[in-house]
């Protein structure tokens, strides 16, 4: 039944099937269908299939995840970066380095967080630089990621943002992140 849903013309049905596959851990059994969906015309389907493909762990799955790093959809790229973080292979981290300069705030923050968790401690500097970006969303994403990596000294950085950032949204996010760190 799930394989039929994965082939449905309705993208919402394909997404729902992908979510069931992830929960039920049926990725291996449906590998051929999942590998096809990475080329789905619907960007939401492509973004959703990433997690199921990362669970496969096969060489073909890794190759497809590498391909998705170049997807035009930012959500798909961000999810692919998270998938590499979940895989946890430090050697694959080098594939994520170019995304530390991505123009999209979510992609850049995900790359920094993923690389931090893969052992690249210098990526905290990228997040701190993002805090000075003129784009509010870039600063918001930096605050989120800093809270996620929670390195020694992050509280000082977030406190400064909470007191000094020009945006009430960024200041509020920094305060909430500080509260969650306690």
C-alpha positions in Angstrom: 0.0 0.0 0.0 2.8 2.4 0.9 4.5 1.8 -2.5 1.3 2.7 -4.2 1.0 5.9 -2.2 4.6 6.8 -3.0 3.6 6.7 -6.7 0.4 8.7 -6.3 -0.1 11.8 -8.5 -1.0 13.8 -5.4 2.1 15.2 -3.6 0.3 15.4 -0.3 -0.3 11.6 -0.4 3.4 11.0 -1.3 4.5 13.1 1.7 2.1 11.3 4.0 3.4 8.0 2.9 7.0 9.2 3.5 6.1 10.2 7.0 4.6 6.8 7.7 7.7 5.1 6.3 9.9 7.1 8.6 7.8 6.3 11.7 7.4 2.6 10.8 11.0 2.3 9.8 10.2 0.7 6.4 12.9 2.5 4.4 14.9 -0.5 3.5 11.8 -2.4 2.1 10.8 0.6 0.0 14.3 1.7 -1.1 13.7 1.7 -4.9 10.6 4.0 -4.5 12.4 6.3 -2.1 15.4 6.7 -4.4 13.1 7.7 -7.2 11.3 10.4 -5.1 14.5 12.4 -4.7 13.8 13.6 -8.3 10.1 14.4 -7.5 8.9 17.6 -9.2 7.3 18.7 -5.9 9.9 20.4 -3.7 8.0 19.4 -0.5 8.2 15.7 -1.5 12.0 16.0 -2.2 12.5 17.8 1.2 10.5 15.1 3.0 12.1 12.1 1.4 15.6 13.1 2.7 15.1 11.7 6.2 13.9 8.3 4.9 16.8 8.1 2.4 19.3 8.9 5.2 18.0 6.0 7.2 19.0 3.6 4.3 22.7 4.1 4.8 23.5 2.5 1.4 26.1 3.9 -1.0 23.3 4.8 -3.4 21.5 6.7 -0.6 24.6 8.7 0.2 25.2 9.5 -3.4 21.6 10.8 -3.7 22.0 12.8 -0.5 25.1 14.4 -2.0 23.1 15.3 -5.1 20.4 16.9 -3.0 22.9 19.3 -1.6 22.6 21.1 -5.0 18.8 21.2 -5.0 17.4 24.6 -5.9 14.9 24.3 -3.0 16.4 25.7 0.3 14.4 23.3 2.5 15.7 20.3 0.6 19.3 21.5 0.9 18.8 22.2 4.6 17.3 18.8 5.2 20.1 17.1 3.3 22.6 18.9 5.6 20.7 17.6 8.6 20.8 14.1 7.1 24.6 14.3 6.9 24.7 15.4 10.5 22.5 12.5 11.5 24.8 10.0 9.6 27.6 11.3 11.8 30.6 10.6 9.5 33.1 13.4 10.0 34.7 12.7 6.6 31.4 13.7 5.0 31.6 17.1 6.7 33.8 18.5 4.1 30.9 18.3 1.7 29.1 20.8 3.9 31.8 23.4 4.1 30.6 25.4 1.1 27.2 25.8 2.7 28.7 28.0 5.4 28.6 30.7 2.8 25.1 29.9 1.5 22.8 32.9 1.0 20.0 31.2 2.7 19.9 31.6 6.5 18.5 28.2 7.3 21.0 26.4 5.0 23.9 28.3 6.5 22.8 27.8 10.1 22.1 24.1 9.5 25.6 23.7 8.0 27.3 25.4 10.9 25.4 23.3 13.4 26.0 20.1 11.5 29.7 20.8 11.1 30.0 21.7 14.8 28.4 18.3 15.7 30.8 16.6 13.4 33.7 18.1 15.2 34.4 21.3 13.3 34.6 23.7 16.2 35.6 26.7 14.0 32.0 26.9 12.7 30.9 28.8 15.8 32.8 31.7 14.2 30.4 31.6 11.2 27.4 31.8 13.5 28.9 34.7 15.4 29.5 36.5 12.1 25.9 35.8 11.1 24.8 37.8 14.2 26.2 40.9 12.4 24.4 40.3 9.2 22.0 43.1 8.1 19.3 40.5 7.3 17.1 39.7 10.3 16.4 36.1 9.3 20.2 35.4 9.1 20.5 36.7 12.7 17.5 34.7 13.9 19.0 31.5 12.4 22.3 32.2 14.0 20.7 32.6 17.4 18.8 29.3 16.9 22.0 27.5 15.9 24.0 28.9 18.7 21.5 27.6 21.2 21.7 24.2 19.5 25.5 23.9 19.8 25.7 25.5 23.2 29.5 26.0 23.4 31.3 27.5 26.4 30.7 31.2 26.2 27.6 31.1 24.1 25.5 32.6 27.0 27.7 35.8 26.8 27.2 36.1 23.1 23.4 35.5 23.3 23.1 38.0 26.2 24.8 40.6 24.1 22.4 39.9 21.2 19.4 40.1 23.6 20.5 43.5 24.8 21.8 45.1 21.6 20.3 43.7 18.4 18.3 46.3 16.5 15.4 43.8 15.9 12.9 43.0 18.7 12.4 39.6 17.1 16.1 38.7 17.3 16.3 40.1 20.9 13.3 38.0 21.9 14.7 34.9 20.2 18.0 35.4 22.0 16.2 35.8 25.4 14.1 32.6 24.8 17.2 30.7 23.7 19.0 31.8 26.9 16.1 30.6 29.0 16.1 27.2 27.2 19.9 26.8 27.9 19.4 27.0 31.7 
